[in-house]
Amino acid sequence: MPCDYGVDFGFEPEHVDRKSLYVSLEERIKYLHAFLEWTSEDVEHLTSGSKYLKQLIPAVVNLVYKKLLKFDITSRAFHTRTTASEEEPEDDYLTEETPQIQRRKMFLRWYLIKLCQDPTSMDFWRYLNKVGQMHSGQERLAPLNIEYIHLGACLGYIQDIFTEALMCHPQLSNRRKLGLIRAINKIIWIQNDLFAKWHLRDGEEYADEISIYSFGSGNKEGYLSGKRILGSSSESSIDDDQSSIASSVAPSTFSGAPSTHTTGSSRTPEGATKTSACPFADFARNNSSTETKIWH
Ligand code: HEM
């Protein structure tokens, strides 16, 4: 008697057209959404929690730039626009205080604000793809060639900062923390794909057809450069927590010099001992009812 392995013989897997993943950005995003189970619930969590994400942005920007300037291989890219050459820059290595880095911090700030905005339009994902493309050395004017290892590491670092800070939020309910972290992680992983795809050789047999399908919407190469990418900053919030965090607390904590609160985080900016990366630190210190390993 044949063994029943519980196989449903009538089952048909969903078809995914391989070529479309390479020649159509829309189809690629559709597939990633389906695979990662990106749903309206994710959108809802992002919309209602965007104010918490936005509070983290100054801290994220400062920490990311500290990190990028810490290693010569990434710091050099701000002189040479490439990580592929180990030639020493002619000028001194840049520091966080230099105007060039201040300006670049602004770009990253815009990007992160954009990340907290409406992800329901295709323009949102097109923008992420453009950021991927512009780091791949394929722009005709002033190419920027950042090898994938640094982009992946940088995204991982950003994800870690968001996760730590949101997990440690003293007042957000667990349900909202979970929803917000899952949603932002899905976006970060799609951004990761949109960085990686410009560096991989997968699907290269369709290379000639990519530009026709992926950029048919009027977005030209270099579209991002120098162009303000912010839309409306309106945000809705379904506040089911004990209270919302005063927006002045977190950004001001980190927008200048890094905070020196000794709240136990392991992420330690250079020169400061045991500084928490979490911009809600002040809030928690003043809120004795909060008990987490980070906060007391
Ligand atoms: C998480 C990864 C990253 C994101 C989201 C990101 C985002 C951005 C954005 C939005 C811009 C400005 C685009 C424009 O409007 O012109 C930019 C420019 C730039 N990025 Fe990145 N970046 C990432 C990683 C890196 C890394 C790892 C490096 C260096 C190793 C780097 C080096 C640069 C440089 C040199 C520019 C050009 C700045 C200029 O033209 O003045 N980026 N990046």
py3Dmol code that shows the C-alpha trace and the ligand (Angstrom):
import py3Dmol

protein = """\
ATOM      1  CA  MET A   1       0.000   0.000   0.000  1.00  0.00           C
ATOM      2  CA  PRO A   2       1.503   3.362  -0.960  1.00  0.00           C
ATOM      3  CA  CYS A   3       2.602   5.512   1.914  1.00  0.00           C
ATOM      4  CA  ASP A   4       0.751   8.826   2.425  1.00  0.00           C
ATOM      5  CA  TYR A   5       3.407  11.496   3.006  1.00  0.00           C
ATOM      6  CA  GLY A   6       0.768  14.163   3.291  1.00  0.00           C
ATOM      7  CA  VAL A   7       1.607  15.448  -0.172  1.00  0.00           C
ATOM      8  CA  ASP A   8      -1.202  17.343  -1.830  1.00  0.00           C
ATOM      9  CA  PHE A   9      -0.924  16.171  -5.430  1.00  0.00           C
ATOM     10  CA  GLY A  10      -3.229  18.877  -6.692  1.00  0.00           C
ATOM     11  CA  PHE A  11      -1.020  21.628  -5.277  1.00  0.00           C
ATOM     12  CA  GLU A  12       0.319  24.133  -7.778  1.00  0.00           C
ATOM     13  CA  PRO A  13       3.059  26.499  -6.565  1.00  0.00           C
ATOM     14  CA  GLU A  14       2.655  30.138  -7.441  1.00  0.00           C
ATOM     15  CA  HIS A  15       4.466  30.885 -10.671  1.00  0.00           C
ATOM     16  CA  VAL A  16       7.268  33.445 -10.590  1.00  0.00           C
ATOM     17  CA  ASP A  17       8.713  34.450 -13.935  1.00  0.00           C
ATOM     18  CA  ARG A  18      12.488  34.522 -13.530  1.00  0.00           C
ATOM     19  CA  LYS A  19      13.176  37.033 -16.258  1.00  0.00           C
ATOM     20  CA  SER A  20      10.677  39.503 -14.845  1.00  0.00           C
ATOM     21  CA  LEU A  21      12.663  39.619 -11.582  1.00  0.00           C
ATOM     22  CA  TYR A  22      15.564  41.083 -13.525  1.00  0.00           C
ATOM     23  CA  VAL A  23      13.899  43.263 -16.095  1.00  0.00           C
ATOM     24  CA  SER A  24      10.994  44.696 -14.118  1.00  0.00           C
ATOM     25  CA  LEU A  25      11.494  46.459 -10.816  1.00  0.00           C
ATOM     26  CA  GLU A  26       7.755  46.262 -10.169  1.00  0.00           C
ATOM     27  CA  GLU A  27       7.756  42.462 -10.525  1.00  0.00           C
ATOM     28  CA  ARG A  28      10.861  42.147  -8.367  1.00  0.00           C
ATOM     29  CA  ILE A  29       9.230  44.190  -5.602  1.00  0.00           C
ATOM     30  CA  LYS A  30       5.986  42.261  -5.946  1.00  0.00           C
ATOM     31  CA  TYR A  31       7.866  38.998  -5.472  1.00  0.00           C
ATOM     32  CA  LEU A  32       9.851  40.301  -2.475  1.00  0.00           C
ATOM     33  CA  HIS A  33       6.628  41.559  -0.910  1.00  0.00           C
ATOM     34  CA  ALA A  34       4.958  38.190  -1.382  1.00  0.00           C
ATOM     35  CA  PHE A  35       7.965  36.277  -0.037  1.00  0.00           C
ATOM     36  CA  LEU A  36       8.449  38.519   2.998  1.00  0.00           C
ATOM     37  CA  GLU A  37       4.684  38.670   3.601  1.00  0.00           C
ATOM     38  CA  TRP A  38       4.558  42.423   3.401  1.00  0.00           C
ATOM     39  CA  THR A  39       0.978  43.329   4.284  1.00  0.00           C
ATOM     40  CA  SER A  40      -1.297  46.233   5.087  1.00  0.00           C
ATOM     41  CA  GLU A  41      -0.558  45.490   8.736  1.00  0.00           C
ATOM     42  CA  ASP A  42       3.093  46.398   8.134  1.00  0.00           C
ATOM     43  CA  VAL A  43       2.005  49.637   6.505  1.00  0.00           C
ATOM     44  CA  GLU A  44      -0.294  50.390   9.427  1.00  0.00           C
ATOM     45  CA  HIS A  45       2.482  49.788  11.958  1.00  0.00           C
ATOM     46  CA  LEU A  46       4.836  52.037  10.021  1.00  0.00           C
ATOM     47  CA  THR A  47       2.272  54.789   9.676  1.00  0.00           C
ATOM     48  CA  SER A  48       1.243  54.747  13.306  1.00  0.00           C
ATOM     49  CA  GLY A  49       4.824  54.321  14.547  1.00  0.00           C
ATOM     50  CA  SER A  50       6.626  56.646  12.178  1.00  0.00           C
ATOM     51  CA  LYS A  51       7.058  59.283  14.873  1.00  0.00           C
ATOM     52  CA  TYR A  52       9.082  56.818  16.959  1.00  0.00           C
ATOM     53  CA  LEU A  53      11.271  55.977  13.993  1.00  0.00           C
ATOM     54  CA  LYS A  54      11.779  59.647  13.195  1.00  0.00           C
ATOM     55  CA  GLN A  55      12.944  60.333  16.724  1.00  0.00           C
ATOM     56  CA  LEU A  56      15.740  57.852  16.122  1.00  0.00           C
ATOM     57  CA  ILE A  57      17.000  59.402  12.908  1.00  0.00           C
ATOM     58  CA  PRO A  58      19.548  61.905  14.321  1.00  0.00           C
ATOM     59  CA  ALA A  59      21.048  59.142  16.456  1.00  0.00           C
ATOM     60  CA  VAL A  60      21.200  56.717  13.546  1.00  0.00           C
ATOM     61  CA  VAL A  61      22.863  59.299  11.294  1.00  0.00           C
ATOM     62  CA  ASN A  62      25.507  60.168  13.885  1.00  0.00           C
ATOM     63  CA  LEU A  63      26.286  56.552  14.662  1.00  0.00           C
ATOM     64  CA  VAL A  64      26.474  55.537  11.014  1.00  0.00           C
ATOM     65  CA  TYR A  65      28.892  58.344  10.173  1.00  0.00           C
ATOM     66  CA  LYS A  66      31.017  57.575  13.217  1.00  0.00           C
ATOM     67  CA  LYS A  67      31.211  54.031  11.935  1.00  0.00           C
ATOM     68  CA  LEU A  68      31.964  54.943   8.310  1.00  0.00           C
ATOM     69  CA  LEU A  69      34.745  57.326   9.363  1.00  0.00           C
ATOM     70  CA  LYS A  70      36.209  54.817  11.804  1.00  0.00           C
ATOM     71  CA  PHE A  71      37.629  52.537   9.077  1.00  0.00           C
ATOM     72  CA  ASP A  72      40.002  53.807   6.408  1.00  0.00           C
ATOM     73  CA  ILE A  73      38.400  51.681   3.711  1.00  0.00           C
ATOM     74  CA  THR A  74      34.990  53.324   4.170  1.00  0.00           C
ATOM     75  CA  SER A  75      36.290  56.764   5.158  1.00  0.00           C
ATOM     76  CA  ARG A  76      38.390  56.968   1.976  1.00  0.00           C
ATOM     77  CA  ALA A  77      35.235  56.693  -0.112  1.00  0.00           C
ATOM     78  CA  PHE A  78      34.327  60.208   1.000  1.00  0.00           C
ATOM     79  CA  HIS A  79      37.493  61.441  -0.726  1.00  0.00           C
ATOM     80  CA  THR A  80      37.713  59.108  -3.691  1.00  0.00           C
ATOM     81  CA  ARG A  81      34.078  57.954  -4.212  1.00  0.00           C
ATOM     82  CA  THR A  82      35.267  54.354  -4.300  1.00  0.00           C
ATOM     83  CA  THR A  83      36.124  51.567  -1.879  1.00  0.00           C
ATOM     84  CA  ALA A  84      37.851  49.565  -4.605  1.00  0.00           C
ATOM     85  CA  SER A  85      41.101  51.530  -4.475  1.00  0.00           C
ATOM     86  CA  GLU A  86      43.389  51.501  -1.449  1.00  0.00           C
ATOM     87  CA  GLU A  87      45.204  54.642  -2.479  1.00  0.00           C
ATOM     88  CA  GLU A  88      45.573  57.031   0.440  1.00  0.00           C
ATOM     89  CA  PRO A  89      43.666  60.327   0.043  1.00  0.00           C
ATOM     90  CA  GLU A  90      45.733  63.427  -0.651  1.00  0.00           C
ATOM     91  CA  ASP A  91      44.036  65.381   2.141  1.00  0.00           C
ATOM     92  CA  ASP A  92      43.609  64.432   5.790  1.00  0.00           C
ATOM     93  CA  TYR A  93      40.899  61.926   6.603  1.00  0.00           C
ATOM     94  CA  LEU A  94      37.562  63.636   7.162  1.00  0.00           C
ATOM     95  CA  THR A  95      36.002  63.986  10.586  1.00  0.00           C
ATOM     96  CA  GLU A  96      32.378  64.318  11.611  1.00  0.00           C
ATOM     97  CA  GLU A  97      32.748  68.063  12.032  1.00  0.00           C
ATOM     98  CA  THR A  98      33.856  68.832   8.481  1.00  0.00           C
ATOM     99  CA  PRO A  99      31.270  70.544   6.260  1.00  0.00           C
ATOM    100  CA  GLN A 100      31.457  67.722   3.684  1.00  0.00           C
ATOM    101  CA  ILE A 101      30.410  65.172   6.286  1.00  0.00           C
ATOM    102  CA  GLN A 102      27.733  67.476   7.680  1.00  0.00           C
ATOM    103  CA  ARG A 103      26.279  67.723   4.163  1.00  0.00           C
ATOM    104  CA  ARG A 104      26.386  63.987   3.681  1.00  0.00           C
ATOM    105  CA  LYS A 105      24.742  63.463   7.032  1.00  0.00           C
ATOM    106  CA  MET A 106      21.900  65.527   5.664  1.00  0.00           C
ATOM    107  CA  PHE A 107      21.537  63.124   2.684  1.00  0.00           C
ATOM    108  CA  LEU A 108      21.321  60.164   5.026  1.00  0.00           C
ATOM    109  CA  ARG A 109      18.816  62.023   7.189  1.00  0.00           C
ATOM    110  CA  TRP A 110      16.612  62.637   4.143  1.00  0.00           C
ATOM    111  CA  TYR A 111      16.900  59.019   3.153  1.00  0.00           C
ATOM    112  CA  LEU A 112      15.839  57.820   6.607  1.00  0.00           C
ATOM    113  CA  ILE A 113      12.931  60.271   6.709  1.00  0.00           C
ATOM    114  CA  LYS A 114      11.862  58.941   3.332  1.00  0.00           C
ATOM    115  CA  LEU A 115      12.080  55.422   4.747  1.00  0.00           C
ATOM    116  CA  CYS A 116       9.479  56.398   7.354  1.00  0.00           C
ATOM    117  CA  GLN A 117       7.056  57.670   4.734  1.00  0.00           C
ATOM    118  CA  ASP A 118       4.291  56.095   2.675  1.00  0.00           C
ATOM    119  CA  PRO A 119       5.606  52.770   1.367  1.00  0.00           C
ATOM    120  CA  THR A 120       2.432  52.014  -0.594  1.00  0.00           C
ATOM    121  CA  SER A 121       3.492  53.745  -3.802  1.00  0.00           C
ATOM    122  CA  MET A 122       5.896  52.283  -6.315  1.00  0.00           C
ATOM    123  CA  ASP A 123       7.870  55.547  -6.114  1.00  0.00           C
ATOM    124  CA  PHE A 124       8.984  54.594  -2.618  1.00  0.00           C
ATOM    125  CA  TRP A 125      10.632  51.385  -3.901  1.00  0.00           C
ATOM    126  CA  ARG A 126      11.953  53.137  -7.003  1.00  0.00           C
ATOM    127  CA  TYR A 127      13.755  55.563  -4.729  1.00  0.00           C
ATOM    128  CA  LEU A 128      15.354  52.679  -2.783  1.00  0.00           C
ATOM    129  CA  ASN A 129      16.440  51.161  -6.079  1.00  0.00           C
ATOM    130  CA  LYS A 130      17.973  54.470  -7.161  1.00  0.00           C
ATOM    131  CA  VAL A 131      19.968  54.654  -3.939  1.00  0.00           C
ATOM    132  CA  GLY A 132      21.193  51.135  -4.725  1.00  0.00           C
ATOM    133  CA  GLN A 133      22.104  52.052  -8.264  1.00  0.00           C
ATOM    134  CA  MET A 134      23.928  55.242  -7.323  1.00  0.00           C
ATOM    135  CA  HIS A 135      26.344  53.360  -5.021  1.00  0.00           C
ATOM    136  CA  SER A 136      27.198  50.774  -7.683  1.00  0.00           C
ATOM    137  CA  GLY A 137      29.623  52.826  -9.772  1.00  0.00           C
ATOM    138  CA  GLN A 138      27.261  52.758 -12.752  1.00  0.00           C
ATOM    139  CA  GLU A 139      26.290  56.410 -12.839  1.00  0.00           C
ATOM    140  CA  ARG A 140      27.846  58.181 -15.772  1.00  0.00           C
ATOM    141  CA  LEU A 141      28.633  61.433 -14.002  1.00  0.00           C
ATOM    142  CA  ALA A 142      30.881  61.186 -10.938  1.00  0.00           C
ATOM    143  CA  PRO A 143      30.375  57.462 -10.305  1.00  0.00           C
ATOM    144  CA  LEU A 144      30.190  56.310  -6.693  1.00  0.00           C
ATOM    145  CA  ASN A 145      31.563  52.800  -6.330  1.00  0.00           C
ATOM    146  CA  ILE A 146      30.837  51.356  -2.896  1.00  0.00           C
ATOM    147  CA  GLU A 147      31.447  47.618  -2.805  1.00  0.00           C
ATOM    148  CA  TYR A 148      28.615  45.497  -1.525  1.00  0.00           C
ATOM    149  CA  ILE A 149      30.320  44.316   1.681  1.00  0.00           C
ATOM    150  CA  HIS A 150      30.190  47.866   3.078  1.00  0.00           C
ATOM    151  CA  LEU A 151      26.599  48.475   2.025  1.00  0.00           C
ATOM    152  CA  GLY A 152      25.397  45.229   3.599  1.00  0.00           C
ATOM    153  CA  ALA A 153      27.330  45.915   6.798  1.00  0.00           C
ATOM    154  CA  CYS A 154      25.993  49.452   6.967  1.00  0.00           C
ATOM    155  CA  LEU A 155      22.403  48.304   6.546  1.00  0.00           C
ATOM    156  CA  GLY A 156      22.942  45.642   9.195  1.00  0.00           C
ATOM    157  CA  TYR A 157      24.219  48.313  11.547  1.00  0.00           C
ATOM    158  CA  ILE A 158      21.208  50.538  10.887  1.00  0.00           C
ATOM    159  CA  GLN A 159      18.897  47.591  11.480  1.00  0.00           C
ATOM    160  CA  ASP A 160      20.647  46.827  14.764  1.00  0.00           C
ATOM    161  CA  ILE A 161      20.275  50.404  15.996  1.00  0.00           C
ATOM    162  CA  PHE A 162      16.563  50.481  15.154  1.00  0.00           C
ATOM    163  CA  THR A 163      15.971  47.097  16.762  1.00  0.00           C
ATOM    164  CA  GLU A 164      17.770  47.944  19.971  1.00  0.00           C
ATOM    165  CA  ALA A 165      16.144  51.322  20.348  1.00  0.00           C
ATOM    166  CA  LEU A 166      12.628  50.116  19.592  1.00  0.00           C
ATOM    167  CA  MET A 167      12.949  47.027  21.770  1.00  0.00           C
ATOM    168  CA  CYS A 168      14.090  49.216  24.631  1.00  0.00           C
ATOM    169  CA  HIS A 169      11.394  51.806  24.231  1.00  0.00           C
ATOM    170  CA  PRO A 170      10.024  52.323  27.719  1.00  0.00           C
ATOM    171  CA  GLN A 171       6.390  52.817  26.781  1.00  0.00           C
ATOM    172  CA  LEU A 172       5.514  51.270  23.448  1.00  0.00           C
ATOM    173  CA  SER A 173       3.468  48.113  23.893  1.00  0.00           C
ATOM    174  CA  ASN A 174       5.098  44.831  22.873  1.00  0.00           C
ATOM    175  CA  ARG A 175       2.548  44.459  20.102  1.00  0.00           C
ATOM    176  CA  ARG A 176       3.572  47.776  18.576  1.00  0.00           C
ATOM    177  CA  LYS A 177       7.303  47.186  19.070  1.00  0.00           C
ATOM    178  CA  LEU A 178       6.993  43.852  17.295  1.00  0.00           C
ATOM    179  CA  GLY A 179       4.905  45.286  14.480  1.00  0.00           C
ATOM    180  CA  LEU A 180       7.227  48.229  13.939  1.00  0.00           C
ATOM    181  CA  ILE A 181      10.417  46.173  14.066  1.00  0.00           C
ATOM    182  CA  ARG A 182       9.041  43.582  11.650  1.00  0.00           C
ATOM    183  CA  ALA A 183       7.885  46.240   9.208  1.00  0.00           C
ATOM    184  CA  ILE A 184      11.119  48.231   9.214  1.00  0.00           C
ATOM    185  CA  ASN A 185      13.153  45.019   8.926  1.00  0.00           C
ATOM    186  CA  LYS A 186      11.243  44.021   5.816  1.00  0.00           C
ATOM    187  CA  ILE A 187      11.991  47.401   4.246  1.00  0.00           C
ATOM    188  CA  ILE A 188      15.663  47.143   5.189  1.00  0.00           C
ATOM    189  CA  TRP A 189      15.896  43.686   3.618  1.00  0.00           C
ATOM    190  CA  ILE A 190      14.299  44.926   0.429  1.00  0.00           C
ATOM    191  CA  GLN A 191      16.785  47.811   0.391  1.00  0.00           C
ATOM    192  CA  ASN A 192      19.474  45.204   0.890  1.00  0.00           C
ATOM    193  CA  ASP A 193      18.268  43.389  -2.215  1.00  0.00           C
ATOM    194  CA  LEU A 194      18.175  46.676  -4.113  1.00  0.00           C
ATOM    195  CA  PHE A 195      21.814  47.271  -3.184  1.00  0.00           C
ATOM    196  CA  ALA A 196      22.874  43.686  -3.873  1.00  0.00           C
ATOM    197  CA  LYS A 197      21.225  43.367  -7.266  1.00  0.00           C
ATOM    198  CA  TRP A 198      23.519  46.052  -8.716  1.00  0.00           C
ATOM    199  CA  HIS A 199      26.565  44.057  -7.610  1.00  0.00           C
ATOM    200  CA  LEU A 200      25.460  40.538  -8.481  1.00  0.00           C
ATOM    201  CA  ARG A 201      25.784  38.802 -11.815  1.00  0.00           C
ATOM    202  CA  ASP A 202      22.517  36.892 -11.435  1.00  0.00           C
ATOM    203  CA  GLY A 203      20.291  37.464 -14.436  1.00  0.00           C
ATOM    204  CA  GLU A 204      23.043  39.137 -16.423  1.00  0.00           C
ATOM    205  CA  GLU A 205      21.723  37.510 -19.588  1.00  0.00           C
ATOM    206  CA  TYR A 206      18.898  40.069 -19.405  1.00  0.00           C
ATOM    207  CA  ALA A 207      21.189  43.067 -18.885  1.00  0.00           C
ATOM    208  CA  ASP A 208      20.248  44.698 -22.176  1.00  0.00           C
ATOM    209  CA  GLU A 209      16.593  44.740 -21.244  1.00  0.00           C
ATOM    210  CA  ILE A 210      16.849  46.091 -17.709  1.00  0.00           C
ATOM    211  CA  SER A 211      16.914  49.785 -18.450  1.00  0.00           C
ATOM    212  CA  ILE A 212      13.845  49.554 -20.675  1.00  0.00           C
ATOM    213  CA  TYR A 213      11.666  48.034 -17.990  1.00  0.00           C
ATOM    214  CA  SER A 214      13.018  49.357 -14.706  1.00  0.00           C
ATOM    215  CA  PHE A 215      13.291  53.030 -15.472  1.00  0.00           C
ATOM    216  CA  GLY A 216      10.388  53.651 -17.743  1.00  0.00           C
ATOM    217  CA  SER A 217       8.728  56.021 -15.307  1.00  0.00           C
ATOM    218  CA  GLY A 218      10.642  59.184 -15.996  1.00  0.00           C
ATOM    219  CA  ASN A 219      13.268  58.690 -13.310  1.00  0.00           C
ATOM    220  CA  LYS A 220      16.585  59.289 -14.972  1.00  0.00           C
ATOM    221  CA  GLU A 221      19.983  58.286 -13.672  1.00  0.00           C
ATOM    222  CA  GLY A 222      21.230  60.870 -11.223  1.00  0.00           C
ATOM    223  CA  TYR A 223      17.673  61.781 -10.333  1.00  0.00           C
ATOM    224  CA  LEU A 224      18.544  61.799  -6.662  1.00  0.00           C
ATOM    225  CA  SER A 225      21.618  63.944  -6.797  1.00  0.00           C
ATOM    226  CA  GLY A 226      21.017  67.324  -5.352  1.00  0.00           C
ATOM    227  CA  LYS A 227      17.258  66.866  -5.472  1.00  0.00           C
ATOM    228  CA  ARG A 228      15.141  67.165  -2.400  1.00  0.00           C
ATOM    229  CA  ILE A 229      13.433  63.847  -1.881  1.00  0.00           C
ATOM    230  CA  LEU A 230      11.144  64.697   0.982  1.00  0.00           C
ATOM    231  CA  GLY A 231       7.419  64.555   0.560  1.00  0.00           C
ATOM    232  CA  SER A 232       4.857  65.553   3.119  1.00  0.00           C
ATOM    233  CA  SER A 233       5.979  64.949   6.670  1.00  0.00           C
ATOM    234  CA  SER A 234       2.460  64.463   7.928  1.00  0.00           C
ATOM    235  CA  GLU A 235       2.087  61.500  10.179  1.00  0.00           C
ATOM    236  CA  SER A 236      -0.814  59.775  11.769  1.00  0.00           C
ATOM    237  CA  SER A 237      -0.534  58.054  15.069  1.00  0.00           C
ATOM    238  CA  ILE A 238      -2.763  55.552  16.754  1.00  0.00           C
ATOM    239  CA  ASP A 239      -1.476  55.992  20.249  1.00  0.00           C
ATOM    240  CA  ASP A 240      -2.423  52.996  22.318  1.00  0.00           C
ATOM    241  CA  ASP A 241       0.455  53.390  24.754  1.00  0.00           C
ATOM    242  CA  GLN A 242       0.593  54.982  28.165  1.00  0.00           C
ATOM    243  CA  SER A 243       1.799  58.198  26.621  1.00  0.00           C
ATOM    244  CA  SER A 244       3.761  59.330  23.623  1.00  0.00           C
ATOM    245  CA  ILE A 245       7.330  60.442  23.881  1.00  0.00           C
ATOM    246  CA  ALA A 246       7.894  64.175  23.784  1.00  0.00           C
ATOM    247  CA  SER A 247       9.509  64.728  20.425  1.00  0.00           C
ATOM    248  CA  SER A 248      12.117  67.015  21.904  1.00  0.00           C
ATOM    249  CA  VAL A 249      13.673  64.278  23.999  1.00  0.00           C
ATOM    250  CA  ALA A 250      15.292  61.929  21.582  1.00  0.00           C
ATOM    251  CA  PRO A 251      16.564  64.041  18.702  1.00  0.00           C
ATOM    252  CA  SER A 252      18.141  66.679  20.897  1.00  0.00           C
ATOM    253  CA  THR A 253      19.912  63.967  22.836  1.00  0.00           C
ATOM    254  CA  PHE A 254      21.849  62.893  19.797  1.00  0.00           C
ATOM    255  CA  SER A 255      21.813  65.556  17.159  1.00  0.00           C
ATOM    256  CA  GLY A 256      25.030  67.127  18.392  1.00  0.00           C
ATOM    257  CA  ALA A 257      27.728  65.302  20.258  1.00  0.00           C
ATOM    258  CA  PRO A 258      26.953  61.712  21.176  1.00  0.00           C
ATOM    259  CA  SER A 259      25.229  61.233  24.496  1.00  0.00           C
ATOM    260  CA  THR A 260      27.307  59.978  27.381  1.00  0.00           C
ATOM    261  CA  HIS A 261      24.554  58.314  29.360  1.00  0.00           C
ATOM    262  CA  THR A 262      25.874  55.158  30.963  1.00  0.00           C
ATOM    263  CA  THR A 263      22.837  52.997  30.530  1.00  0.00           C
ATOM    264  CA  GLY A 264      24.529  49.757  29.614  1.00  0.00           C
ATOM    265  CA  SER A 265      24.341  49.558  25.835  1.00  0.00           C
ATOM    266  CA  SER A 266      27.192  47.696  24.223  1.00  0.00           C
ATOM    267  CA  ARG A 267      27.274  50.056  21.223  1.00  0.00           C
ATOM    268  CA  THR A 268      29.990  52.447  22.301  1.00  0.00           C
ATOM    269  CA  PRO A 269      30.878  55.461  20.162  1.00  0.00           C
ATOM    270  CA  GLU A 270      34.566  56.193  19.998  1.00  0.00           C
ATOM    271  CA  GLY A 271      35.890  58.065  22.961  1.00  0.00           C
ATOM    272  CA  ALA A 272      32.835  57.545  25.166  1.00  0.00           C
ATOM    273  CA  THR A 273      32.474  54.743  27.618  1.00  0.00           C
ATOM    274  CA  LYS A 274      29.375  52.576  27.489  1.00  0.00           C
ATOM    275  CA  THR A 275      27.240  55.159  25.766  1.00  0.00           C
ATOM    276  CA  SER A 276      23.740  54.024  24.951  1.00  0.00           C
ATOM    277  CA  ALA A 277      22.825  54.294  21.294  1.00  0.00           C
ATOM    278  CA  CYS A 278      19.251  54.608  22.362  1.00  0.00           C
ATOM    279  CA  PRO A 279      17.863  58.138  22.148  1.00  0.00           C
ATOM    280  CA  PHE A 280      15.088  57.319  24.603  1.00  0.00           C
ATOM    281  CA  ALA A 281      17.707  57.079  27.333  1.00  0.00           C
ATOM    282  CA  ASP A 282      16.880  60.448  28.888  1.00  0.00           C
ATOM    283  CA  PHE A 283      13.248  59.592  28.946  1.00  0.00           C
ATOM    284  CA  ALA A 284      13.865  56.316  30.689  1.00  0.00           C
ATOM    285  CA  ARG A 285      16.252  57.782  33.209  1.00  0.00           C
ATOM    286  CA  ASN A 286      13.564  60.206  34.243  1.00  0.00           C
ATOM    287  CA  ASN A 287      10.943  57.499  34.389  1.00  0.00           C
ATOM    288  CA  SER A 288      11.650  55.272  37.346  1.00  0.00           C
ATOM    289  CA  SER A 289       8.703  52.995  36.601  1.00  0.00           C
ATOM    290  CA  THR A 290      10.509  51.601  33.571  1.00  0.00           C
ATOM    291  CA  GLU A 291      12.462  48.455  34.232  1.00  0.00           C
ATOM    292  CA  THR A 292      14.498  46.907  31.466  1.00  0.00           C
ATOM    293  CA  LYS A 293      18.105  45.846  31.435  1.00  0.00           C
ATOM    294  CA  ILE A 294      18.933  48.881  29.316  1.00  0.00           C
ATOM    295  CA  TRP A 295      17.006  51.459  31.204  1.00  0.00           C
ATOM    296  CA  HIS A 296      17.670  51.253  34.914  1.00  0.00           C
TER     297      HIS A 296
END
"""
ligand_1 = """\
43
HEM
C 22.892 51.636 4.389
C 23.596 51.989 3.418
C 23.591 53.332 2.754
C 22.584 54.190 2.458
C 21.108 53.987 2.744
C 23.154 55.333 1.793
C 22.423 56.417 1.332
C 22.974 57.452 0.610
C 22.235 58.553 0.052
C 20.714 58.743 0.166
C 23.109 59.360 -0.599
C 22.803 60.677 -1.304
C 22.217 60.459 -2.614
C 21.930 61.752 -3.343
O 20.842 62.290 -3.175
O 22.810 62.222 -4.078
C 24.411 58.773 -0.461
C 25.563 59.304 -0.995
C 26.824 58.811 -0.717
N 27.129 57.678 -0.009
Fe 25.814 56.384 0.788
N 24.508 55.156 1.720
C 24.813 53.950 2.297
C 26.049 53.399 2.453
C 27.225 54.022 2.131
C 28.535 53.522 2.442
C 28.812 52.195 3.182
C 29.423 54.419 1.964
C 30.939 54.439 2.027
C 31.675 53.422 2.286
C 28.663 55.491 1.340
C 29.209 56.592 0.713
C 28.496 57.579 0.081
C 29.114 58.686 -0.640
C 30.613 58.954 -0.798
C 28.053 59.447 -1.161
C 28.171 60.674 -2.061
C 28.068 61.920 -1.282
C 28.219 63.128 -2.180
O 28.000 63.028 -3.392
O 28.518 64.164 -1.633
N 27.340 55.211 1.455
N 24.304 57.635 0.272
"""
view = py3Dmol.view(width=600, height=400)
view.addModel(protein, "pdb")
view.setStyle({"model": 0}, {"cartoon": {"style": "trace"}})
view.addModel(ligand_1, "xyz")
view.setStyle({"model": 1}, {"stick": {}})
view.zoomTo()
view.show()
